[in-house]
Amino acid sequence: MAREGTSEWPVVVETDRLRIRPPAERDRETNIRLHTDPHTRLYMGGALEHASLQALKLSPLGLTWGQWIICDKQSDEMLGSLTLSYDRGELELSYALLSENEGRGYAAEACQHMLAWAARELEDERIIAITQSHNKRSVHLLKRLGFEVRKGLEEFGKQQFLMERPLQPSAAQPRE
């Protein structure tokens, strides 16, 4: 089993169109653009604080378990990011795409494959995701992936849905 902090990192997952890999130095500028883009930040808590921006600019990339870059499989161009973390005490999925890459199915494809990887490799029974309730595209995607609303909550001054699903595919089938 690949667990946080083990030698089984880095993990690379490939799909027909995507490579999901740990971040590398070549991704730094695009990663900064992703995390400072006003459209993307609209759903991620608003403007990035100066300290967080400095961390993006200066921190080593590719060393943290559970942080991936979603890339075009052919060009290795960064399209977005995906994270599996335990920051809230439960396995949590989060993702973001550069605005020019939205609406092409990349988030669905990346999430489906990472959820399948996690079901094979991790021991968790459930996984959560949090999205703003008015982010209709993300709510729709998470529902298609088998997530259901556990509860509403407020973060960053906005109403959010904490959504969950069983991690094992036999207990959570993606919906069309």
N, C-alpha and C positions, 0 to 999 in steps of 0.2 A: 504494500500500500504506500502510495506517495503521500506523505503528511508534511504539514508545515514544518520547516526546519530540518528536513531530511536531506540526504545526498541525492535524492531522486529529483532534484531540481537542477537544471531547467527542463521543462516539459514543452514540447512543440507538438501541436495538433494541426493536421492538414485536412482540408475539405476539397471539393472539386475546384473552388475558386479562391480559397483563402488559406493563408498560413497564420496560425495563432502562435506567437512566439514571445519570449521575454523581450523587454525593451532593450535597445542597444543605443550607443552614443549617436548613431546616425539618425535616430528617431527624435532626438532632443527638441529640435526646433519645431517639428510638426506636433509633438506632444505638448509643447508650450502653446502652440496655436490652438490645439484642441481644447486645452483647459482654460484658455483666455477668450475664446470665441464668444461674443455676446449671445448668439443664438443657442449655443450649447450650454452656456452658464445659466441661461434662463431656467433650465430644468435641473441645475446642479447647485443651487444655493446663491446665485447672483455673482457679482464681481469677486474675483479672486483676491484674497488679502495679499499684501506685499510680502509677508513672510512665506506664504505658500508659493508665490511666484518665484521667490529666491530659491526655495527648496527645489522647485522644478528645474531651475537653471543650473543649480550646483550639485545636486545629489547624484550619486552613482546610479546608473541604470542597470537593470537586469539582475539585481542581487536579491530582490524581495520575492519570496514565495507568493504565488497567486496573482502577480501582475503580468498581464500579457498585452501585446500589441496585435491588433487585427490588421493583417497585411494582404495585399493582392498577391496571390500565389506566384504569379509569373514575374512581376516587377519587384516584389518585396516592398512596395510603396505602402506606407502606413495609411490606413483608412480610419482607424479608431482604436479604442482600448477596451479591455475586458478585465475584470478583477473578480477573483474569489477571495474572500477575506473572512476573518472571524472578529472583526472590530466590534460587533454588537453581541458577541458571545455565541453566535450561531453562524453557520456557513451562509454567506451572503454573496449573491451575484450582482454585479453592476457592470454597466457598459455605456459607452458613448461613441458616437461617430462624428467625424468632421461633417459639417452641414452639407457639403457637396456630395457626400456619400450616402445620405439618407434616402430611403425609399427604394433601395435596390436589393433588399433582402439580406444584406450583409449581417446585420445584427441578429436576425433570426438564425441564419446559418451558423454564425459563430457561437451563439448561445446554445443551439441544439447540440453541437459537437462538444462543447465544453461541459454541458450537463451530462452527456453520455460518458465523457472521460471521468468526470467526478463520480458518477454512479459506479463505474468500474473500479476506481482507485481510492475513493475516500470512504470512510466508515460512517459518515453522517446519515441520519435517517431523513432529515428535512433540509430544505434550502429556502432562504428568504430573498426577497428583492424589494427595494423601496423605490417608488416613483411618485412624482407629483400627480395628484388626482386629475389635473387638467392636461397632463401629457398623454393625450388620447392614443397616440401611436404606441407609446411604451406600454400603457395599460393593455391595449389590444394584443401586443406581442406577448407580454407575460401571460395573459389568459390563454393564448394559443399554445404556449409552452406548458400549460397545465397549472399555472399559479392561480390561487384564489386569494381574495382579500381576507386577511386575518383581522386587521383593524385599521382605522384611520388614525393619523397623528399629525402634529404640526412640527415642521422643521424649517429653518431658514425663513420663517414667516409665511410659509405656504402649507396648504393642506396636502398631505402625502397619504399614499396607501402602503402599508406594510403587507406584502403579499407572500404567500408560501406555497410550497408543494412538497410531496415526498420526493426524495432524491432518486430512489430506485424507479426505473422506467415501468416496471410492472404495476406500480401504484400510481403513476402519473403519465398518461399518454398525451402527447401534443394534440391540440384541437385544431381543426381546420376552420 
